[in-house]
Amino acid sequence: MAIDTFDPAFFEPTHLPAQPELLVSAVLHLMSHYTANSQESRACTKLASVIERHLKALAELPDLAPVLRATCQQLSEQWAMVVERAMTPSRQGRLLRLVAGNRFN
């Protein structure tokens, strides 16, 4: 299941009309790919970010059932933490290299 076989519409929920079924379908596909990729190798931060954006878009739809909006909001926050945790080591590594580089100048 390769990511590049996806329709680009799956990656950008903001330009789509408010079609909850399409957003739910897209986010379920993305979550499946994230799970498959995380078992094979290191999880993809960009994919987690796309999942978070889709869930956030769903949570902001006023016509969605309240329980589904609340679930999407909670999951969006959890995926945002996944993205934040995934990005933290690289940021810390860059900072450490910068600090170490300044010691030797």
TAURMO-V222679 format. One record per residue. RES is the residue in three letters. OMEGA is omega as a letter, one per 20 degrees, with the letter a starting at -180 (NA if undefined). NEAR is the number of other ideal C-beta (glycine too) atoms within 8 Angstrom. D_FIRST is the distance of its C-alpha to the first C-alpha in Angstrom with 2 decimals. Layout:
res = <RES & RES>
omega = <OMEGA & OMEGA>
near = <NEAR & NEAR>
d_first = <D_FIRST & D_FIRST>
This chain:
res = <MET & ALA & ILE & ASP & THR & PHE & ASP & PRO & ALA & PHE & PHE & GLU & PRO & THR & HIS & LEU & PRO & ALA & GLN & PRO & GLU & LEU & LEU & VAL & SER & ALA & VAL & LEU & HIS & LEU & MET & SER & HIS & TYR & THR & ALA & ASN & SER & GLN & GLU & SER & ARG & ALA & CYS & THR & LYS & LEU & ALA & SER & VAL & ILE & GLU & ARG & HIS & LEU & LYS & ALA & LEU & ALA & GLU & LEU & PRO & ASP & LEU & ALA & PRO & VAL & LEU & ARG & ALA & THR & CYS & GLN & GLN & LEU & SER & GLU & GLN & TRP & ALA & MET & VAL & VAL & GLU & ARG & ALA & MET & THR & PRO & SER & ARG & GLN & GLY & ARG & LEU & LEU & ARG & LEU & VAL & ALA & GLY & ASN & ARG & PHE & ASN>
omega = <a & r & a & r & a & r & a & r & r & a & a & a & a & a & r & r & a & r & a & a & r & r & r & r & a & a & r & r & a & r & r & r & r & r & r & a & a & r & a & a & r & a & a & a & a & r & r & r & r & r & r & a & r & r & r & r & r & a & a & r & a & a & r & r & a & a & r & r & a & r & r & r & r & r & r & r & r & r & r & r & r & r & a & r & a & a & a & a & a & r & r & r & r & r & r & r & r & r & a & r & r & r & a & a & NA>
near = <6 & 4 & 9 & 4 & 5 & 9 & 4 & 6 & 9 & 9 & 6 & 7 & 10 & 6 & 5 & 11 & 3 & 6 & 7 & 11 & 6 & 9 & 14 & 9 & 8 & 12 & 12 & 8 & 10 & 13 & 9 & 9 & 12 & 13 & 8 & 9 & 12 & 9 & 5 & 5 & 5 & 4 & 11 & 9 & 9 & 6 & 13 & 14 & 10 & 11 & 13 & 13 & 10 & 13 & 14 & 11 & 12 & 16 & 12 & 7 & 11 & 4 & 5 & 11 & 5 & 6 & 6 & 10 & 13 & 9 & 8 & 13 & 11 & 8 & 9 & 12 & 8 & 8 & 13 & 9 & 8 & 11 & 12 & 8 & 7 & 10 & 9 & 8 & 7 & 7 & 8 & 8 & 8 & 8 & 8 & 8 & 8 & 8 & 8 & 8 & 8 & 7 & 6 & 5 & 4>
d_first = <0.00 & 3.78 & 6.59 & 8.94 & 8.02 & 9.63 & 13.28 & 15.48 & 17.33 & 14.81 & 15.92 & 19.64 & 21.17 & 24.67 & 24.93 & 23.84 & 26.62 & 27.07 & 24.82 & 23.92 & 21.74 & 19.50 & 19.41 & 18.72 & 15.84 & 14.36 & 15.10 & 13.67 & 10.20 & 10.78 & 12.18 & 9.39 & 7.13 & 10.47 & 11.14 & 8.21 & 9.08 & 12.69 & 12.76 & 11.59 & 13.79 & 15.80 & 14.50 & 14.18 & 17.45 & 16.67 & 13.81 & 16.36 & 18.93 & 17.12 & 16.70 & 20.39 & 21.47 & 19.92 & 21.66 & 24.80 & 24.82 & 24.66 & 27.42 & 29.59 & 29.60 & 33.16 & 32.61 & 29.98 & 31.45 & 32.90 & 31.08 & 27.67 & 28.79 & 30.01 & 26.82 & 24.76 & 27.41 & 27.29 & 23.52 & 23.72 & 26.34 & 24.39 & 21.33 & 23.97 & 25.24 & 21.86 & 21.78 & 25.45 & 25.14 & 22.34 & 24.53 & 27.78 & 27.62 & 27.07 & 29.89 & 32.09 & 31.48 & 32.53 & 35.54 & 36.59 & 36.43 & 38.47 & 41.03 & 41.27 & 41.72 & 44.57 & 46.38 & 46.76 & 48.03>
